[in-house]
Amino acid sequence: KALAEQLNSNEPVDLWPFFKALGDIPTLAIRGALSDVLSDTVFMRMKSENPNMETVVLKNRGHVPLLNEPELLPVLDKFIDRIR
């Protein structure tokens, strides 16, 4: 409810506390190195706000990785095995 109230406001919303609150949830963040949506700076801030978050940067990919990249598959398998 608090998030909805914030998003209905015309005031800028600091979403970092909400992101940080996810710290106990297993998270794997995947960034395409060529993304024009998720900057490297924001991606690094995500990691600093949630040190438990695993990260992967895929070369030669834009904002939406296909999730079938050969270098990503073993990372996905390992992550999924850990959270089962």
Backbone hydrogen bonds, N-H to C=O, Kabsch-Sander energy under -0.5 kcal/mol:
donor,donor_aa,acceptor,acceptor_aa,energy
5,E,1,K,-2.3
6,Q,2,A,-2.1
7,L,3,L,-2.6
8,N,4,A,-1.4
9,S,6,Q,-1.3
15,L,13,V,-1.0
18,F,15,L,-0.5
19,F,15,L,-2.1
20,K,16,W,-3.1
21,A,17,P,-1.6
22,L,19,F,-1.6
23,G,20,K,-1.8
25,I,22,L,-2.4
29,A,54,E,-3.2
31,R,56,V,-2.7
33,A,31,R,-0.5
33,A,58,L,-3.0
34,L,61,R,-3.3
35,S,32,G,-2.4
39,S,37,V,-0.8
43,F,39,S,-2.4
44,M,40,D,-2.5
45,R,41,T,-1.9
46,M,42,V,-2.6
47,K,43,F,-1.7
48,S,44,M,-2.0
49,E,45,R,-2.5
50,N,46,M,-1.7
53,M,50,N,-2.1
54,E,27,T,-2.8
56,V,29,A,-2.1
58,L,31,R,-2.9
58,L,56,V,-0.5
59,K,57,V,-0.6
61,R,58,L,-0.9
72,L,69,E,-1.6
73,L,69,E,-1.8
76,L,72,L,-2.6
77,D,73,L,-2.6
78,K,74,P,-2.3
79,F,75,V,-2.4
80,I,76,L,-2.8
81,D,77,D,-2.4
82,R,78,K,-1.8
83,I,79,F,-1.5
84,R,80,I,-0.8
